[in-house]
Amino acid sequence: MPIVGARLELPVLPLEGYTVPEISMVGLTEEDCQKQDIPYRVGRTLSEDNARGQIIGESASELIHIDAQVMTMNSTLDVFINTVYNYPTLADTYKYAAYDAWANGNG
């Protein structure tokens, strides 16, 4: 997700691969941000750290819309940290990925 002050000029279009496992993405890749000198932060969470299991796979095509909405609103990581997600749910992994991005301080 771009850092405050950096504007994403591309349309926010979530892409899904309805495969087994499901694969989804939205926005630029980390590599694309680096090539275009766009400031960004990376937050990761592992599926085994989530009580529901895999985040990449199960419900990926449903979860990607959370990313798309936050990107469309030009929001920050605070959205994920301040949002209350039901636990245990796959959506809860966003909060932990946001904490990871803040801890990394990469951006």
Residue pairs with C-beta under 8 A, 6 or more apart in sequence:
1 27
1 40
1 41
1 67
1 70
1 71
1 75
1 76
1 77
2 8
2 33
2 38
2 39
2 40
2 71
2 74
3 39
3 40
3 41
3 76
3 107
4 76
5 39
6 38
6 39
6 40
7 74
8 27
8 28
8 71
8 74
10 27
10 28
12 26
12 27
12 68
12 71
12 72
13 26
13 68
14 24
14 25
14 26
14 64
14 65
14 67
14 68
15 24
15 25
15 26
15 64
16 22
16 23
16 24
16 60
16 61
16 64
17 23
17 24
18 61
20 57
21 54
21 56
21 57
21 58
21 60
22 56
22 57
22 58
22 59
22 60
22 61
23 56
23 60
24 60
24 61
24 63
24 64
25 64
26 64
26 67
26 68
26 71
27 67
27 71
28 36
28 38
28 40
30 40
30 42
32 38
33 39
33 40
39 107
40 106
40 107
41 77
41 101
41 102
41 104
41 106
41 107
42 100
42 101
42 104
42 106
42 107
43 77
43 96
43 97
43 98
43 99
43 100
43 101
43 102
43 104
44 97
44 100
45 55
45 93
45 96
45 97
45 100
47 53
47 54
47 55
47 56
47 57
47 93
49 93
49 96
50 88
50 90
50 92
50 93
50 96
51 87
51 88
52 58
52 88
52 89
52 90
52 92
53 90
55 63
55 90
55 93
58 90
59 90
63 90
63 91
63 94
66 91
66 94
70 79
70 80
73 79
77 98
77 101
77 102
80 94
80 95
80 97
80 98
81 95
81 98
81 99
81 102
83 94
83 95
85 91
85 92
85 94
85 95
86 92
101 107
